[in-house]
Amino acid sequence: MTLARDVFLVDLPLEDARERFFGALGEPPLESESVGLLDALDRVTARPVVARLSSPHFHACAMDGIAVASSATRGAREGAPVVLRLGSEAKEVDTGDPLPADCDAVIMIEEVEERGDGTVAIRAPVPPGQHVRGIGEDVVASEVVVGARRRLRPADLAAIASTGVCEVEVVRRPRVAILTTGDELVDPSVVEPPRGAIIDSNGVLLAALVMQYGGIAQRYPRVADDEALLLSALDRALAECDVVVVNAGSSAGSEDFTARVFAQRGEVLVHGVAIRPGHPVVLGIARRGGRKIPLLGIPGYPVSAAICADLFLRPVVERFARLDPPAEEELEVVLARKIFSSLGEDEYVRAVAARIDDRLVAFPLQRGAATIAALSRANCLITIPRFQEGIHAGTAVRARALRSRAAIERALLAVGSHDVAIDLLAAAVAAKNIEIVSANVGSIAGLVALAGRWTHIAGTHVLDPQSGTYNDAAIRRYGPREDVALIHFAQREQGLIVARGNPLGLRSLRDVAERSARFVNRQKDAGTRILLDVLLTREGIAADALVGYDRIEFTHVGVAALVADGSVDCALGIRAAASVLGCDFVPIAREPYELALLARDLEDPRIAAIIAALHSKELRDEVERLGGYDCSHAGEVRIVKAERN
């Protein structure tokens, strides 16, 4: 077959692309299988479940007490009780016991007066059926216990079991083929991936999403960038699966074959959707033996893959499995920073949100189709409609919750300077059900956010060139106009991160300038960038003397990674980042890394938990093992008083 129409990079509006694709797919045929009760949890019934037995299947006593014939209690009253003999006229029973054959009622033990001579006194008549569960009270044999197209919950399974049914017929889960393509891909198990190799995280991502959506993921061996090999893998997947997903190769490069092989085995309906990230998605249909098999070509960048899976793969799996879409909780969040967006595309922006005072504040995370860390860190997703050019800071917008609302509500937001030890602190307080969510924006931006009440905590290490002290001057210049508490985290080493063995023999910033070493810098207003500029001024070195002064990376581990893979020769950063990435380190300065917050927030139990964790020997030892940290004063608090006019 050939391409049905030339639609690549037309970038159809999302609603048009979905209508074209799902309209062509229609309603997949209903296929079922019989499974045991525990395997049926969260599955959808293919047809009604009919009771094999009545529930209960005998007259059952509903209370502890005595079973009696109700007629024997006629005329009983307080002043003239009816006396019955235990064992013959009144029989002791427990809840759930079969009702004795000659009885039709049960009297609760609390209402029975034992006389001590083998008899009991009854001081009120009882009606027939009192405290008796009759045969079929819940369900009568042959009645429907659970209807068709019902997602089975634990209570449903218990009801089915109570009628003597051990297996149910449920809708068969669709088998989804996951084909990842690319010469550069290697398995996550490879200990030392070669330069240029990309770990195949998307195969794991897509398979896990399929399972979460209610399907069965069938991962196939990775396919090289070869059209014939991809076509062969597609043929195998079409023969074995209900849905086929090809990851990567969906764009228009010389080695992007997804649309082409789809066209050879079916019909390409869509090639390009007006969304960001994820616009080069391919959607098609193949036909095999009267069956329609959806074909999805999902872009290779991780964030693009996640967005496209959510928009297109999830509805496909749900159609086959007859599952209703999950209820998505929406939040109203207030943006802490402006989001820029291009007109013409629906854009999806991941963010971290937390409650600060009376509002949920959302901090957008680093954007880009390849920023896979944002997939894990984000707790909400903001959609910018394609006809809206960005959203201003302070605007209230709707966001989709990616975690439970309870988790978002109790989260503690930390923005500002990046430090690898923050993750260890987060792990320490997680045991107390406190989650720290963070965004790395630099020390100054963190203090500005604290002043605007956009964060709970700001990590900071800003050197004041005039006094030689850290943080106080920056707080008074950029921070809140009220008392600020500074929690000491650690004294840490800053220095040159260099390749193992320090092949250029770099010992100072002057060496970096004079030997034209390739350098990578931090963003403006980052504490490390401020330190660098102070050191250059002291040494009389012009900024443009550093080759790469204008090249920016946003974290310590980010610059260390560039040094480790040979992209640059050196960077200014902390020793711990150098150690983690296997680089060497030349110490230049020592500085305090502190956590800034409003002094009035010291009463917050979450802050108390952070301070307690910083005082613990376990956390201090763990941080110091990273290298370059002195935590002997961790957890100490000092107050920077607001200047009073």
C-alpha positions in Angstrom: 0.0 0.0 0.0 1.0 3.7 -0.3 0.6 6.7 1.9 -3.1 7.5 2.0 -2.3 11.2 1.9 0.7 13.4 2.3 0.1 14.7 5.9 3.6 14.8 7.4 4.2 18.0 9.3 0.9 19.4 8.4 0.5 19.3 12.1 -3.1 18.5 12.4 -4.9 20.0 15.4 -5.1 17.4 18.1 -8.8 17.0 18.0 -8.7 16.4 14.2 -5.9 13.9 14.5 -7.8 11.9 17.2 -11.0 12.0 15.2 -9.3 10.7 12.1 -7.4 8.0 13.9 -10.1 6.7 16.3 -12.8 7.1 13.7 -11.0 4.8 11.4 -10.3 2.3 14.3 -13.9 2.1 15.4 -14.9 -0.3 18.1 -12.5 -3.3 18.3 -14.1 -6.7 18.5 -14.9 -8.0 21.9 -12.6 -10.9 22.8 -12.8 -12.7 26.2 -11.1 -15.2 28.4 -11.9 -17.0 31.6 -9.8 -16.2 34.7 -9.7 -17.0 38.4 -11.2 -14.5 40.8 -8.0 -12.9 42.0 -6.7 -12.6 38.5 -10.0 -10.8 37.6 -9.3 -7.7 39.8 -9.6 -4.5 37.7 -10.6 -6.6 34.7 -13.9 -5.9 32.8 -16.6 -8.5 32.6 -17.3 -9.7 29.1 -20.8 -10.9 30.0 -22.9 -11.0 33.1 -21.8 -13.2 36.0 -24.6 -15.5 37.1 -24.9 -16.9 40.6 -24.4 -20.7 40.8 -25.7 -20.8 44.4 -28.0 -18.6 46.4 -26.4 -16.4 48.9 -26.8 -17.5 51.6 -27.8 -20.9 50.3 -29.4 -21.8 53.7 -31.5 -19.9 56.3 -28.8 -18.4 58.5 -28.8 -17.0 62.0 -27.9 -13.3 61.9 -27.1 -12.9 65.7 -25.7 -14.7 68.6 -28.5 -15.9 70.9 -31.2 -18.5 70.8 -33.3 -19.9 67.9 -37.0 -20.3 68.6 -40.3 -21.0 66.9 -41.9 -17.5 66.9 -45.3 -19.0 67.7 -43.9 -20.2 71.1 -43.3 -16.6 72.2 -46.9 -15.4 71.7 -48.3 -13.6 74.7 -44.9 -13.0 76.3 -44.7 -9.7 78.2 -42.7 -8.1 81.0 -44.9 -9.3 83.8 -45.7 -12.7 82.4 -42.7 -14.1 80.5 -42.8 -17.2 78.4 -40.4 -19.8 79.7 -38.6 -22.1 77.1 -36.4 -25.1 77.8 -32.9 -24.9 76.3 -32.1 -27.6 73.8 -35.6 -28.5 72.9 -37.7 -25.3 72.7 -34.8 -22.8 72.4 -31.5 -23.7 70.8 -28.3 -21.7 71.3 -26.8 -20.4 68.1 -24.0 -18.2 66.9 -24.0 -15.7 64.0 -23.8 -17.6 60.7 -25.1 -20.9 62.0 -27.8 -22.7 60.0 -31.2 -22.0 61.5 -32.5 -25.2 63.2 -35.3 -26.8 61.2 -38.1 -26.2 63.7 -37.2 -22.6 64.3 -38.1 -19.4 62.4 -36.6 -16.6 64.5 -33.5 -15.7 66.6 -33.5 -13.8 69.9 -30.3 -11.8 70.6 -28.3 -13.0 73.6 -28.7 -9.6 75.2 -32.5 -10.1 75.3 -32.4 -13.6 76.8 -32.9 -14.1 80.5 -31.3 -17.3 81.7 -32.9 -18.8 84.8 -30.2 -21.2 85.8 -32.3 -24.4 85.6 -31.9 -25.0 81.9 -34.7 -22.6 80.9 -34.8 -19.1 79.6 -37.4 -16.4 80.1 -38.7 -14.4 77.1 -40.4 -11.1 78.0 -41.6 -10.0 74.5 -43.0 -11.9 71.5 -40.8 -12.1 68.4 -42.0 -12.1 64.8 -41.2 -14.8 62.3 -37.9 -14.1 60.5 -36.4 -12.0 63.2 -32.6 -11.9 62.9 -32.7 -14.6 60.2 -31.0 -14.3 56.8 -33.2 -16.2 54.4 -32.0 -18.3 51.5 -31.1 -15.9 48.7 -31.3 -12.8 50.8 -28.4 -11.4 48.8 -28.7 -13.2 45.6 -30.8 -16.1 44.4 -29.2 -18.8 42.2 -29.4 -17.9 38.5 -29.6 -14.2 39.3 -27.0 -11.7 37.9 -24.3 -10.9 40.5 -22.3 -8.5 38.3 -23.4 -7.1 35.0 -21.4 -7.0 31.7 -18.9 -4.3 31.0 -18.2 -3.8 34.7 -14.7 -3.2 36.1 -14.3 -5.7 38.9 -13.5 -4.3 42.4 -12.6 -6.4 45.5 -16.3 -6.1 46.7 -17.5 -7.5 43.3 -15.1 -10.5 43.6 -16.4 -11.2 47.1 -20.0 -11.1 45.9 -19.2 -13.5 43.1 -17.3 -15.8 45.4 -20.3 -15.9 47.8 -22.4 -17.5 45.0 -20.0 -20.3 44.4 -18.5 -18.9 41.2 -14.7 -19.4 40.9 -14.0 -18.1 37.4 -15.3 -15.2 35.4 -15.3 -14.3 31.8 -13.5 -11.0 31.3 -12.5 -8.9 28.3 -9.1 -10.0 27.0 -6.3 -7.5 27.6 -4.9 -6.2 24.3 -1.3 -7.4 23.6 0.7 -4.3 22.6 4.0 -4.7 20.6 6.8 -2.4 21.7 9.4 -1.9 19.0 12.2 0.5 19.8 14.5 1.5 16.9 17.9 3.1 16.6 21.5 2.0 16.1 22.5 4.0 19.1 20.3 2.2 21.6 21.7 -0.1 24.3 20.1 -2.0 27.1 20.0 -0.4 30.6 22.0 -3.4 31.8 25.1 -2.4 29.8 27.7 -1.4 32.5 29.8 1.0 30.3 27.7 2.3 27.4 30.0 3.4 24.6 30.2 7.1 23.6 27.2 8.0 21.6 25.1 5.2 22.9 21.7 5.9 24.3 20.2 3.8 27.0 16.8 2.4 25.9 14.7 3.9 28.7 11.7 4.4 26.3 11.2 0.7 26.0 10.7 0.5 29.8 8.6 3.6 29.8 6.2 2.4 27.1 5.9 -1.1 28.4 5.1 0.2 31.9 2.5 2.6 30.5 0.8 -0.2 28.6 0.6 -2.2 31.8 -0.8 0.8 33.7 -3.3 1.4 30.9 -4.6 -2.2 31.2 -2.8 -4.0 28.4 -0.1 -6.6 28.0 3.3 -5.3 26.9 5.2 -7.4 24.4 8.7 -6.0 24.0 10.6 -7.1 21.0 14.4 -7.0 20.4 15.6 -3.5 19.4 15.7 -2.8 15.7 18.6 -1.1 13.9 18.0 1.8 11.6 17.3 -0.4 8.6 14.0 -0.3 6.7 14.0 -4.0 5.8 14.7 -5.0 9.4 12.0 -2.8 10.7 9.5 -4.1 8.2 10.4 -7.7 9.2 9.9 -6.8 12.9 6.6 -5.1 12.1 5.3 -8.2 10.3 6.1 -10.4 13.3 4.3 -7.9 15.6 1.3 -7.7 13.3 1.0 -11.5 13.5 1.3 -11.7 17.3 -0.3 -8.5 18.7 -3.4 -6.4 18.7 -1.6 -3.0 18.7 1.8 -2.1 17.4 4.0 0.8 18.8 7.2 1.8 17.0 9.3 4.1 19.1 11.6 6.6 17.3 12.0 7.0 13.5 8.8 8.9 13.2 10.3 12.1 11.9 11.6 12.9 8.4 15.3 12.1 8.7 17.2 9.9 6.4 16.9 7.0 8.9 13.3 7.6 9.9 11.4 4.7 8.4 8.3 4.3 10.6 5.8 6.1 8.3 7.2 4.3 5.3 6.9 0.8 6.7 3.5 1.6 8.1 2.4 2.6 4.6 3.7 -0.7 3.2 1.6 -2.8 5.6 -1.4 -0.5 6.1 -2.7 3.0 5.8 -1.1 6.1 7.4 -3.8 8.4 8.6 -1.8 11.0 10.5 1.8 12.1 10.3 2.2 15.2 12.4 0.1 16.7 15.2 0.1 20.2 16.5 1.4 19.4 20.0 4.6 20.2 21.7 6.5 18.0 22.5 5.5 15.1 20.3 4.4 16.6 17.0 6.0 14.0 14.6 3.7 11.2 15.8 2.5 8.7 13.1 -0.9 7.1 13.3 -2.2 4.4 11.1 -4.3 1.2 10.7 -3.3 -2.2 9.4 -5.8 -5.0 8.5 -5.1 -8.6 9.2 -7.8 -11.3 8.8 -10.7 -8.9 9.3 -9.0 -7.3 12.3 -7.9 -3.6 12.5 -4.5 -3.2 14.1 -3.7 0.3 15.3 -0.2 1.4 14.3 1.5 4.1 16.4 4.8 5.7 15.6 5.9 7.5 18.8 8.8 10.0 18.8 12.0 8.9 20.4 12.5 11.8 22.9 11.3 10.6 26.3 8.9 13.5 27.1 7.4 13.3 23.6 7.0 9.6 24.0 5.1 10.0 27.3 2.8 12.7 25.9 2.0 10.8 22.8 1.4 7.6 24.8 -1.1 9.4 27.0 -2.9 11.1 24.1 -3.1 8.2 21.7 -1.9 4.8 23.1 -3.9 5.0 26.3 -7.3 5.5 24.5 -6.4 2.6 22.2 -5.7 0.2 25.0 -8.8 1.3 26.8 -10.9 0.7 23.7 -9.7 -2.9 23.4 -9.9 -3.6 27.1 -13.3 -1.8 27.4 -12.0 0.3 30.2 -13.4 3.7 31.0 -10.7 6.4 31.1 -9.6 7.0 34.7 -11.0 10.0 36.5 -8.3 12.7 36.2 -8.1 15.2 39.1 -7.7 18.7 38.1 -6.1 21.3 40.2 -6.1 25.1 40.1 -2.5 26.2 40.4 -0.9 29.7 40.3 2.2 29.9 38.1 5.4 31.0 39.9 7.1 31.9 36.6 6.0 32.9 33.1 5.7 30.1 30.6 6.5 31.1 27.0 4.8 29.2 24.2 4.6 29.4 20.4 1.2 29.8 18.8 -0.2 27.0 16.8 0.5 24.0 19.0 -1.0 22.6 22.2 2.0 22.5 24.6 2.3 20.3 27.7 4.5 21.6 30.5 5.4 19.6 33.5 5.7 21.3 36.9 6.1 20.8 40.6 3.3 22.1 42.8 2.8 22.6 46.5 0.5 24.5 48.8 1.9 27.7 50.0 -0.5 29.6 52.3 -3.9 29.6 50.6 -2.9 28.6 47.1 -1.3 25.8 45.1 1.9 27.2 43.6 3.3 25.6 40.4 6.9 25.9 39.3 7.5 24.9 35.7 10.3 22.4 35.2 13.0 22.4 32.5 11.3 21.9 29.2 12.3 19.9 26.1 11.4 16.6 24.6 14.5 14.9 25.9 14.3 16.0 29.6 13.3 12.6 31.0 14.0 13.6 34.6 11.0 16.0 34.4 8.8 12.9 33.8 9.7 11.6 37.2 10.0 14.8 39.2 6.7 16.5 38.0 3.6 16.2 40.1 1.3 18.1 37.7 0.9 18.8 34.0 -0.2 22.2 32.5 -1.6 22.4 29.0 -1.2 25.6 27.0 -3.8 25.8 24.2 -2.4 26.3 20.7 -3.9 29.7 20.3 -2.4 31.1 23.6 1.0 32.6 23.5 2.3 31.7 27.0 1.0 32.3 30.5 2.1 35.1 32.8 3.5 34.5 36.3 0.8 34.9 38.9 -1.9 33.5 36.6 -4.2 30.8 38.0 -4.5 27.9 35.5 -5.9 24.4 35.5 -3.4 21.5 35.8 -3.8 17.8 35.7 -2.6 16.1 38.9 0.1 13.5 38.3 0.2 12.4 41.9 -2.5 12.2 44.5 -3.9 15.5 45.7 -2.9 14.5 49.2 0.7 14.1 48.2 0.7 17.5 46.4 -0.9 19.2 49.3 1.7 18.0 51.8 4.7 18.6 49.5 7.4 21.0 50.5 8.7 23.1 47.6 12.4 24.0 47.4 13.8 26.1 44.6 17.1 27.9 44.2 20.6 26.6 44.1 21.2 23.0 43.1 23.1 20.6 45.4 23.5 16.8 45.0 23.0 16.4 48.8 19.4 17.7 48.7 18.4 14.3 47.4 19.8 12.6 50.5 17.9 15.1 52.7 14.7 14.4 50.7 15.2 10.7 51.3 15.7 11.2 55.0 12.4 13.1 55.5 10.4 10.9 53.1 10.3 8.4 55.9 8.2 10.9 57.8 5.8 11.2 54.8 7.3 14.5 53.7 8.1 14.9 50.0 10.5 17.7 48.9 9.7 18.8 45.3 12.3 21.0 43.7 13.2 23.2 40.8 16.8 24.3 40.1 16.8 28.0 39.3 19.9 29.4 41.0 20.5 31.1 44.3 19.2 34.6 43.4 16.1 33.3 41.6 15.4 31.2 44.7 15.6 34.2 47.0 13.3 36.2 44.7 10.8 33.3 44.7 11.0 33.2 48.5 10.2 37.0 48.6 7.2 36.4 46.4 6.0 33.5 48.5 6.5 31.2 45.6 8.5 28.6 47.6 8.9 27.3 51.1 12.7 27.0 50.9 15.4 28.5 48.8 18.8 26.8 48.6 21.4 29.6 48.6 25.2 30.3 48.6 25.7 33.9 47.4 29.1 35.5 48.1 29.1 39.3 48.8 32.2 40.7 47.2 32.5 43.6 49.5 32.2 41.8 52.9 33.3 38.4 51.8 30.3 36.9 53.6 27.6 34.6 52.3 23.9 35.0 51.8 23.0 37.9 54.3 23.6 40.7 51.8 21.8 38.8 49.0 18.8 38.1 51.3 18.5 41.8 52.1 18.7 42.7 48.5 16.6 40.1 46.9 14.7 38.3 49.7 11.6 38.9 51.7 11.1 42.1 53.6 10.7 40.2 56.8 13.0 38.0 59.1 14.5 35.1 57.2 15.8 32.0 58.8 18.9 30.3 57.4 19.4 26.6 58.2 23.0 25.5 57.7 23.3 22.5 55.5 27.0 22.1 55.0 30.3 23.8 54.4 31.3 22.6 50.9 34.3 22.8 48.5 34.0 24.6 45.2 36.8 24.2 42.6 37.7 23.1 39.2 36.1 19.9 37.9 38.6 18.4 35.5 39.0 15.2 33.6 40.5 12.2 35.4 44.2 12.7 35.6 43.9 16.4 35.0 45.5 16.1 31.5 45.9 19.9 31.1 47.4 20.3 34.5 44.9 23.0 35.5 45.5 24.4 39.0 43.8 27.8 38.9 41.4 29.9 36.8 44.4 31.7 35.3 45.6 28.3 34.0 42.1 27.8 32.4 42.4 31.2 30.7 46.0 31.0 29.6 45.7 27.4 28.3 42.4 28.1 26.4 40.8 25.2 28.2 37.2 24.6 27.1 35.0 25.8 30.0 31.3 25.5 30.8 29.6 28.0 33.1 26.5 28.2 35.2 23.5 30.4 34.6 23.3 34.0 35.6 22.4 34.6 39.3 23.6 31.1 40.2 25.8 31.2 43.4 28.6 29.4 41.5 28.4 31.9 38.7 28.7 34.8 41.2 31.6 33.1 42.9 33.3 32.7 39.5 32.9 36.4 38.6 34.3 37.4 42.0 37.3 35.2 41.6 37.9 36.4 38.1 37.8 40.0 39.3 40.2 39.3 42.1 42.6 37.7 39.7 42.2 40.4 37.1 41.0 37.9 34.5 38.5 39.1 31.9 35.4 36.9 31.5 35.9 36.5 27.8 39.3 35.1 28.5 37.5 31.8 29.4 36.7 29.8 26.3 33.1 28.8 27.0 32.2 31.5 29.6 28.8 31.9 27.8 28.1 28.2 27.6 25.5 27.4 30.2 24.5 24.3 32.3 22.1 24.4 35.1 23.4 22.0 37.7 26.7 20.9 39.3 26.2 17.3 38.0 25.4 18.7 34.6 28.7 20.5 34.2 30.5 17.5 35.7 28.9 15.2 33.1 30.2 17.5 30.3 33.7 17.3 31.7 33.4 13.5 32.2 32.5 12.8 28.5 35.1 15.2 27.1 32.7 17.8 25.8 34.6 20.4 27.8 37.9 20.5 29.7 36.7 22.0 33.0 34.0 23.8 35.0 33.6 25.4 38.4 31.5 23.2 40.7 31.4 21.2 43.9 33.7 18.3 44.7 30.7 15.9 45.2 29.6 16.3 41.6 33.2 15.6 40.4 33.3 12.5 42.5 30.0 11.2 41.3 31.0 11.5 37.6 34.5 10.1 38.1 36.3 13.5 37.5 39.2 15.0 39.3 38.9 18.1 41.4 41.1 21.1 42.2 39.8 23.0 45.3 39.6 26.7 45.1 37.1 27.9 47.7 35.0 26.8 50.6 31.4 28.1 51.1 28.3 27.6 53.3 25.3 26.1 51.6 22.2 27.2 53.5 18.4 26.8 53.2 16.6 30.1 53.4 12.9 30.3 54.6 10.7 32.8 56.3 11.5 32.8 60.0 7.8 32.4 60.9 7.8 29.0 59.0 10.2 27.5 61.5 7.0 26.3 63.3 6.0 24.2 60.4 6.4 20.5 61.4 7.9 19.8 58.0 10.7 22.3 58.6 11.2 20.8 62.1 11.6 17.4 60.4 14.3 18.8 58.1 16.2 20.4 61.0 16.0 17.1 62.9 17.3 15.2 59.9 20.2 17.6 59.5 21.2 17.0 63.1 21.2 13.2 62.7 24.6 11.5 62.5 23.2 9.1 59.8 22.5 11.9 57.3 25.6 13.9 58.1 27.8 10.8 57.5 26.0 10.0 54.3 26.5 13.6 52.9 30.1 13.7 53.9 30.8 10.4 52.1 29.9 12.2 48.9 33.1 14.2 49.3 33.8 17.9 49.9 31.3 18.5 52.6 31.7 19.4 56.3 28.3 18.8 58.1 29.5 19.5 61.6 27.2 22.5 61.9 24.3 21.0 59.9 20.9 22.0 61.3 22.0 25.1 63.1 19.7 28.0 62.5 20.4 31.7 62.4 18.1 34.7 61.6 18.7 37.5 59.2 16.7 40.4 60.5 14.7 42.5 58.1 15.9 46.0 57.8 13.5 48.3 59.6 12.8 51.7 58.2 
